[in-house]
Amino acid sequence: MNKIIALTDYKKKFGSKHFDTPYRSGMDKEKLSNYFNDLGYKIEFKYLSEVHLDDPELKNTNILYTSSEDIGYRYKSYIEDIVFGLELAGAHMIPAYKHLRANNNKAFMELMREAKEITPYLKSRVFGSMADLQMRVDTLTFPCVFKESEGASGRGVALVKSKEELYKKVKTFSKPRNYFEDLKDYGRALKHDGYIKESIYRDKFIVQDFIPDLKNDWKVYVFGEKLYTFKRPILKGRGIKASGGGYDNYLYGLEAEAPIGMFDLAMDVFNTLDVPHVSIDFAYDGKQFYVLEFQSLYFGTAGIPYSKGYFTKRNDNWEFIEEKLEIEKVYADSIVAYVNR
């Protein structure tokens, strides 16, 4: 039987699952084992801390892994080190390390989208400091959308209407200043002629073009040949944000009224990224689609249990299959299909 290794965190958590039991425990590992076994694969769970890069068993082995949304993404940084190290050592990481780097890192996600030429997308600029922004602010068009690089569920997203409002937003979201270090840096400027002080605000962020008059967006999960979708209205009091509005307020499956062409575009993004599964946020202004964001691992899966079924393409037509499946089944099918490809 073929073998796949799955890496868990220190709590033995693997992946993301809505309605998991116990709370925030991830996917059911026993169910995963059974579903992979049905497909001819034995899955072996290991802690990330058990990994040794000189282990010959890991070379050319298919390895799955989890991510983390811990406060400050401190443990996620550790996961990134392990996954990148394994990739450098010759393991076949699923998905590749770059997708972990883009997970809840909107700055890198935008750069990755540009490099992979994932279109159509909104024009976005990535900045690493207030100083970077000040050098390029005259190239921006207002109103525009400000996004913190880290975060999910619409956190750290706001509409800004002027240069002054954008500067204020950057100052507000940046981490607290270290006044002692700022004072030392001021001293360097006094002591060394021509020395340029560090920018006080050095947290990366994104500035994105604004689409006016949107009433909603759509989220699409692509798991191999199965597509789940739901429509997210922009609720009163949430500004421009559709995400984070509460899953009971969304419309799923056929009720989402997906615009014609959106599923084909989702498959184009999926194939370009070369991953087993992906979550994509789409906007549609009545004429053109926009890919707002994407995540290739550790994304929310509520659209699966909330939906009565999924879409799949048959004879060049998208058909809705009314079938309730567990996330573990959908996940295992997508991984094995990807590995077999």
Secondary structure, DSSP 8 states (H G I E B T S, - for coil): -EEEEEEE-TT--BS--TT-SSTT-BS-HHHHHHHHHHTTEEEEEEEGGG--TT-GGGTT-EEEE-----GGGHHHHHHHHHHHHHHHTT-EEES-HHHHHHTTBHHHHHHHHHHHT--SB--EEEESSHHHHHHHGGG--SSEEEEESB-STTTTEEEE-SHHHHHHHHHHHS----HHHHHHHHHHHHHSTT-----S----EEEEE--TT--EEEEEEEETTEEEEEEEE--TTSTT--TTS-GGGSEEGGGG---TTHHHHHHHHHHHHT-SEEEEEEEE-SS-EEEEEEESSS---THHHHSS-EEEEETTEEEEE-----HHHHHHHHHHHHHH-
